[in-house]
């Protein structure tokens, strides 16, 4: 048998025999953790307050955690990077004739199309997801994202960890077809939780009174600060990653056996295609 080819509508099989499909299903993924994952970030601020800018720290944390579990992060779509910097939405990728899609959009669409799963990272702006993240998502249609899972990571420098933004992001990802897993990751006080290199830490400050001073001199206290890794964060995040891997593996196996676009074709002309039939 020959490996299947992939089109915009999913996997195409050279044959449809049961043996071929079983071989493909068992050979496509050796481990439920071997997923190709695209991370989408939303931080576009370059200065504060609040300071520091913690978005890159969160992205590093997420990438390291996914790779630690054996996944492959194929891209981190950061709207501040030149390769992924998109203008405010004027014309989405799917609105172009195929030969006229701008190169940056075409490259991003390819990365998203080939992914097995997505992780969307958002800060919270006015109880809502990041405009930068939404701008990236809105440049692509559901035919790019559908039939794959996603996970949501939110953060803030306050006590809520971006939970309201995360909840607002769930219906958006659902409409794009990459249903978010139930477990979400929220990082409150991210500037304290995350070190500059993206590791989770706890900081302990101890004030020492210096009693070895010369007689008659004032006692000058000294401060010692120690930073320690916190493995508890790995355990907290692993619940979300385990769900993403389970659904991502299941979806990839099933796409290898059944073309998801056969009974649920992508909309090609206008949103009215999804309308209910008119009453006569």
Secondary structure, 3 states (H helix, E strand, C coil): CCCCEEECCEEECCCCCHHHHHHHHHHHCCCCCCCEEEEECCCCCCCCCCCCCCHHHHHHHHHHHHHHCCCEEEEEECCCCHHHCCCCCCCCHHHCCHHHCCHHHHHHHHHHHHCCEEEEEECCECCECCHHHHHHHHCCCHHHHCCCEEEEEEECCCCCCCHHHHHHHHHHHHHHCCCECCCCEEECCHHHHECCCCCEEEEEEEEECCCCCCCCCCCCCEEEEEEEECCHHHHHHHHHHHHHHHHHHHHHHHHHHCCCCCCCCCCCCCHHHHCCCCCC
